Amino acid sequence: MPYCIDLPYNCEWTTRKNVILIVTDDQDIELGSMQYMPKVSRLMKEKGTEFRGGFVSTPICCPSRSSLLTGMYVHNHNVHTNNHNCSGEEWRKTHEPRSIGVYMKEAGYHTAYLGKYLNEYEGNYVPPGWDYWMGLVKNSKFYNYTINLNGNRVKYGAEYEKDYFTDLVSNYSLKFIVDHFLTHSDVPFFLVISYPAPHGPEDPAPQYAHLFEDIDSHRTDSWNYAPNPDKQWLLQRTGKMEPVHVAFTDLLHRRRMQTLQSVDDGVHQIFSTLRDYNYLSSTYAIYTSDHGYHLGQFGLIKGKNMPYEFDIRVPFFLRGPGVMKNFSIREPVMNVDIAPTLISIAGGNVPDHMDGRNLLELIALKKAALSRKMNESSLPAPWRDTVLIERGKMPKLRKIRDRWLNQKERYGKEVRLNEACSKPEWQRPCSGTQQWSCYRSSDDRWRILKCRDRKSRNCACEKRQKRSTEQSGDQDLVDEFILHVHEYNILRSKGWYQGTFGARRSRRRRSLCSCRNPSLHPLKYEEFSYRPATDATEGPRKRKDRGNSSHPVRLSCSVQQMNCFLHSNDHWKTPPLWPDEYGQFCFCQNSNNNTYWCLRTINEAENYLYCEFVTEFVSYYDLNEDPYQLHNIVYSLEMSTLERLSERLQLLRECKGASCERYSNTDWEQRMEKPLVDSHL
């Protein structure tokens, strides 16, 4: 029996409600994207409820979208990457016939899906469950794309007025609503609106290409906070960004926010049409994204795939009959909860195989807490405090005690300090280009000293950003020294470094120098400027000044175990453009061993992220004290606490259906001793 959120709680709808699900592509919440969407904020946040703990099952496009469509965790639908099983045979045979469209159609809804579907969707069929289908072939684009329109492939070009995909999605949404009113008004409708923005290539509508020149909301506390010896393999080897990378992240953030303006307009038009046709008061709407994004966080120039808030937390709003307005909820919710919620709104029973839970139950709990009038026996069960974040297939790992002890012996601060100070290059007295020295004090502890500045005309130097504005004292010198040694060792061993091609030699030379103020790169922050937008009617234009004869030679961009890309001045075809003089650079945004499983827990007492990596690395972040996950404090945990965390994570990694909710609750240990009861009933 579905929960209604008007009194009484245990009831069936007398009139079924319309449902709209709006999904964006790569939209963050941590980097401030909602600040630049006033219309969506007014329509969804002020007129509805915001789930501040809105997470995705995995920060990867196709696996996350598969979770949204099926209500299942990644380990249950087996779409692990944007390639493997993304619209593949197993997906089409096993999971697509059980997707949300099928259940809503069976419930008597007039269904439509409009926009991006799955990354590897070939466009050669219409998935089951959809009466009206306009699906993008392959990955997000704004121009020069192909769609499947109700079984027919249609190609689009590069003219803004006719072809801009965000506007096309909005226009087809408006058409569906009007057509439904004219031809299917006797049944409710279910409409999925799947926008491409702000995914790459981040082409803004021409009329918005001049906006947001100086925005910097993406520069959070974790922005350019690198390297990170206390984090996983990839972040141990990711250094600070060079000025050219800073310019890139600033411009990319600007372009992303520009693309979202068309989403803002489209959502506003859709809600205006709902109001015009008297649908608004009888319609539920959810607004969310498939995952977040990072732009310079921990030195990572762009991308997703990380287990941190900037990639796993997303905009998550719900509005509709009985939903509180301008209200926020802290409890963790997920994209796996969307399918159960929609089925419940439709009056159906949530299938046993789904791992999520009906969000209306959480709304009911909050309304009851506010009114204090409800009998607890008529309320849903308490809401969860933990969700599972996963990336990759599950291997068998050693016991957590062995992994933790091995990691502490290798990465612990005291171990690193002893190892470094025992080497001759850090001994007193300072000599040559030495910048730091160690010595044993009378209490047999290592003391760290900075050597006097030693200039060299061959040095290429940069100002070092402090890791904290509050650092002071001996312990902070130790932290800075350990960081310096870590970076020094990576460079000396020819480990990967993200820099411009010409900066690699300078970077290595700088590791042997004592530096003051000289600039590393000819780019100056005050010199960053972007080309003005073209006429508002213009789509992507050709850059005529970039013929083959003048185009720079493409350099190698391949690093072992890394997922690397080359950015050049021909990447973007629409303004604002990447300036020619900034050239091309290589960046590595992911690694083969960046596979992990995490617990994300939020309750009255705790707010943490606990992760285990395939490399056997373990991390723990207390977000009450460290909201940007700067410091891995796993070594401060008691072994008994660590073992409980690992046990709970293992249970969630293997959960199916009702057991997922069982192990997500605060009292999961007590529930283990009780018979399993289906939480969907």
Sequence and secondary structure as in RCSB ss.txt:
>XXXX:A:sequence
MPYCIDLPYNCEWTTRKNVILIVTDDQDIELGSMQYMPKVSRLMKEKGTEFRGGFVSTPICCPSRSSLLTGMYVH
NHNVHTNNHNCSGEEWRKTHEPRSIGVYMKEAGYHTAYLGKYLNEYEGNYVPPGWDYWMGLVKNSKFYNYTINLN
GNRVKYGAEYEKDYFTDLVSNYSLKFIVDHFLTHSDVPFFLVISYPAPHGPEDPAPQYAHLFEDIDSHRTDSWNY
APNPDKQWLLQRTGKMEPVHVAFTDLLHRRRMQTLQSVDDGVHQIFSTLRDYNYLSSTYAIYTSDHGYHLGQFGL
IKGKNMPYEFDIRVPFFLRGPGVMKNFSIREPVMNVDIAPTLISIAGGNVPDHMDGRNLLELIALKKAALSRKMN
ESSLPAPWRDTVLIERGKMPKLRKIRDRWLNQKERYGKEVRLNEACSKPEWQRPCSGTQQWSCYRSSDDRWRILK
CRDRKSRNCACEKRQKRSTEQSGDQDLVDEFILHVHEYNILRSKGWYQGTFGARRSRRRRSLCSCRNPSLHPLKY
EEFSYRPATDATEGPRKRKDRGNSSHPVRLSCSVQQMNCFLHSNDHWKTPPLWPDEYGQFCFCQNSNNNTYWCLR
TINEAENYLYCEFVTEFVSYYDLNEDPYQLHNIVYSLEMSTLERLSERLQLLRECKGASCERYSNTDWEQRMEKP
LVDSHL
>XXXX:A:secstr
  B SSSSSB   SS  EEEEEEESS  STT GGGG HHHIIIIIITSEEEEEEE S SSHHHHHHHHHHT  HH
HH   SSSTTTT HHIIIIIGGGSHHHHHHHTT EEEEEEE  TT  SSS  TT SEEEEESSS  SSS EEEET
TEEEE  S HHHH HHHHHHHHHHHHHHHHHHH TTS EEEEEE  TTSTT    GGGTT  TT  TT  TTBT 
   TTS HHHHT     HHHHHHHHHHHHHHHHHHHHHHHHHHHHHHHHHHTT GGGEEEEEEES   BSSBTT 
 SB   SSHHHHB  EEEESTT  SSEEEEEEEEGGGHHHHHHHHTT    TT     HHHHHHHHHHHHH  S 
GGGS     SEEEEEES       HHHHHHHHHHHH HHHHHHHHHTSGGGBSS  TT  EEEEE TTS EEEEE
      TT        S TT  SHHHHHHHHHHHHHHHHHHHTT      TTHHHHHHHHTTS   S  SSS  G
GG        TT      TT  TTTS        TTEEEEEE TTS  SSS   GGG  EEEEEEETT  EEEEE
EESSS EEEEEEETTS EEEEETTT TT     GGGS HHHHHHHHHHHHHHHT  THHHHHTTSTTHHHHTTS 
   TT 
